[in-house]
Amino acid sequence: DRPFLEWVSYQNEYLAELLREEGRGDSPLEKCWKCGEETPLYRCISGCFSSGLVCEECCRLEHLDRPLDLIEKWNGQFFDRVWLSQLGISVHFGHAFECICPHPRIVKEFTVIHTNGIHRVTGVFCNCMNKPIAGEWRQQLLRRRWFPATHLQPETAATFEVLNQFHILTLQGKVTTYDYYAGLEKLYDNLGTAKKIDRYKAFSRMIREWRALKMLKRGGRGNDADRAPGDTQPGELAIECIACPRPDENLPSGWENEPANTRFKYWLFLAEDACFRLKRRLVSSIEADPGVGTGSSYFVEDTAFREYIASCGEQNEMNTCTGLSAVDHANTKFSRGYATTGVGLAVCARHELVQKNGVVDLQKGERYCNMDYAFGSILRGIDSRITIVQSYDIACQWSKNLYERMKNLPSQVSASLSQRQIYFAIPKLHIHGHNLSCQLSFS
């Protein structure tokens, strides 16, 4: 079976069909095949299975409830793109289908971002006595599965479909917001000859809001009648590793009495490190662009963390192990112009799930104060009876005086390590860059 090899001999036939699609095909020249009256000039290229051309009125009737389909009109030589709003189609909100609001709010150039491109429609919002039932204009959009870009007088929206599609693609394929939106612009106008509809900033804002809402929904916060989303507890929305040891959940009764030679089965292996690719430029402020739900999942609570970091001042700790001097230089070399030069985080070393409240911003290199705060934060969710093996590429230095530093952390993350059993190790990938004494002690 060689499907591609066999296809090669048919490529001329395929190419001819593609070129045929650029023209009218077998569509009649004089009468619409649906009504038999008007001249057929219009076709839909968004999934309407019929490929024949229809007249303006038939096209309009077929798309009364499909306002985001792509329509083309034959101009005698080729097809031009037309908006359905040019055919007299309006999108009504707040009333049942075919009901007309007597006192509507009309937005003639309402912009909609959809999976097949960027559209201009005529939006008709309920603004009559029925509005208390229909809801605010933003609610009227949401009830039609359109996500408003602004919440007072929206004139731009993104469909739930496009937000969900981008959310999946960025998680699976690491597609950036810029590249995805640029692709939507190309679907609308690949040559760049039409007037550009720039809603990139609005789309970026909507996807941030969409992610935050989906996280709240999946965390069960939408069904909590007693607590508002703002009352979400630290780490409540994080997904915890189901395989790592947690007493009263996945450990047998009496596990703490396991003999010393087999107790390693219930040890927790953690890995802590920094990533300097996750930078954020200094382009805004917390007041103008606050985080949404900070501290509710993987990052630490923002306000307390920033206050603590501000009190620490300059720190230059990575200088006792000569094998790490180059790392110290690299971590602090490119900090100018960045609000965040990277992130430090902890994961379970065996399964690589990020620990809840175990991620911190790095302002200038991999300073102990940042990494100490992350370590203290994750210890809040770990039973003190669990033995921890803590892996870190600079564990040889970081572990020095760690017990004292942990006591001086803010009260919500401070910890007394003397009540815990913790072993420190350096990963094999990094250990050969250390001195011999480090290799012997932390292998």
Secondary structure by P-SEA (a helix, b strand, c coil): cccccccccaaaaaaaaaaaaacccccccccccccccccccccccccccccccccaaaaaaaccccccbbbbbbcccbbbbbbccccbbbbbccccccccccccccccbbbbbcccccbbbbbbbbccccccccccaaaaaaaacbbbcccccccbbbcaaaaaaaaaaaaaccccaaaaaaaaaaaaccccccccccaaaaaaaaaaaaaaaaaaaaacccccccccccccccccccccccccccccccccccccccccccccccbbbbbbbcccccccccccccccccccccccccccccaaaaaaaaaaccccccccccccaaaaaaaccccccccccbbbbcccccccccccccbbbbcccccaaaaaaaaaaaaaacccccccbbbbccccccccaaaaaaaacccccccccccbbbbbbbcccccccccaaaaaccc
